[in-house]
Amino acid sequence: MIAKLFSDRSGLESVPQNAKIHYNYANLLKDNGNIGLAMHHYKLALRYFNNLNQKCFANFALILYSSGNTAFAFINFVQLCFK
């Protein structure tokens, strides 16, 4: 269902500053193994959420950790804990 919503990228193109669209697309990309592009969309989501969305921040930290960026993941996790 979610994959179909993003198959033509129309949501991303019609409302490019919508944090929820970037967050959901990043989750889809992560689940499909496209880690690099998922990280990009998590970053965009965090920018448009003004870094206030804890789920997005946590997913971004987890993807960093799982890709071997443990130090950067830890920094992001600490930032999340003290918001």
Phi, psi and omega per residue, in radians:
M1 nan -0.914 -3.120
I2 -1.129 -0.704 3.140
A3 -1.024 -0.677 3.135
K4 -1.127 -0.630 3.130
L5 -1.089 -0.540 -3.079
F6 -1.816 0.098 -3.052
S7 -1.080 -0.559 3.140
D8 -1.899 0.071 3.099
R9 1.029 0.300 -3.069
S10 -1.101 -0.659 3.115
G11 -1.101 -0.725 3.129
L12 -1.156 -0.602 -3.104
E13 -1.449 -0.585 -3.097
S14 -1.423 -0.525 3.121
V15 -2.345 1.239 -3.001
P16 -1.165 -0.284 -3.133
Q17 -1.792 0.336 3.119
N18 -1.527 1.922 -3.069
A19 -1.077 -0.686 -3.105
K20 -1.128 -0.637 3.106
I21 -1.124 -0.795 3.127
H22 -1.123 -0.699 3.131
Y23 -1.100 -0.841 -3.138
N24 -1.160 -0.674 3.097
Y25 -1.137 -0.697 3.102
A26 -1.094 -0.710 3.091
N27 -1.068 -0.755 3.106
L28 -1.078 -0.800 3.136
L29 -1.086 -0.744 3.119
K30 -1.063 -0.812 -3.127
D31 -1.104 -0.477 3.127
N32 -1.634 0.092 3.056
G33 1.496 0.120 3.134
N34 -1.615 1.291 -2.984
I35 -1.134 -0.768 -3.104
G36 -1.052 -0.836 3.141
L37 -1.233 -0.576 3.075
A38 -1.078 -0.775 3.125
M39 -1.038 -0.722 3.129
H40 -1.038 -0.793 -3.099
H41 -1.309 -0.522 2.998
Y42 -1.104 -0.726 3.121
K43 -1.079 -0.752 3.106
L44 -1.115 -0.746 3.124
A45 -1.055 -0.768 3.125
L46 -1.099 -0.657 3.115
R47 -1.106 -0.777 -3.090
Y48 -1.378 -0.398 3.025
F49 -1.446 -0.077 -3.040
N50 1.029 0.650 3.103
N51 1.048 0.378 -3.072
L52 -1.761 -0.110 -3.104
N53 -1.565 1.942 -3.043
Q54 -1.179 -0.673 3.129
K55 -1.086 -0.761 -3.138
C56 -1.133 -0.780 3.122
F57 -1.056 -0.766 -3.132
A58 -1.133 -0.767 3.121
N59 -1.108 -0.693 3.112
F60 -1.097 -0.774 3.110
A61 -1.113 -0.711 3.130
L62 -1.134 -0.686 3.138
I63 -1.209 -0.614 3.061
L64 -1.110 -0.801 -3.130
Y65 -1.074 -0.811 -3.085
S66 -1.206 -0.364 3.110
S67 -1.644 0.108 3.055
G68 1.706 -0.021 3.124
N69 -1.569 1.077 -3.005
T70 -1.123 -0.682 -3.122
A71 -1.137 -0.818 3.139
F72 -1.157 -0.645 3.087
A73 -1.085 -0.745 -3.140
F74 -1.096 -0.767 3.122
I75 -1.045 -0.774 3.127
N76 -1.149 -0.666 3.125
F77 -1.144 -0.744 3.114
V78 -1.092 -0.736 3.102
Q79 -1.049 -0.702 3.129
L80 -1.093 -0.731 -3.089
C81 -1.177 -0.490 -3.053
F82 -1.845 0.344 3.078
K83 -1.500 nan nan
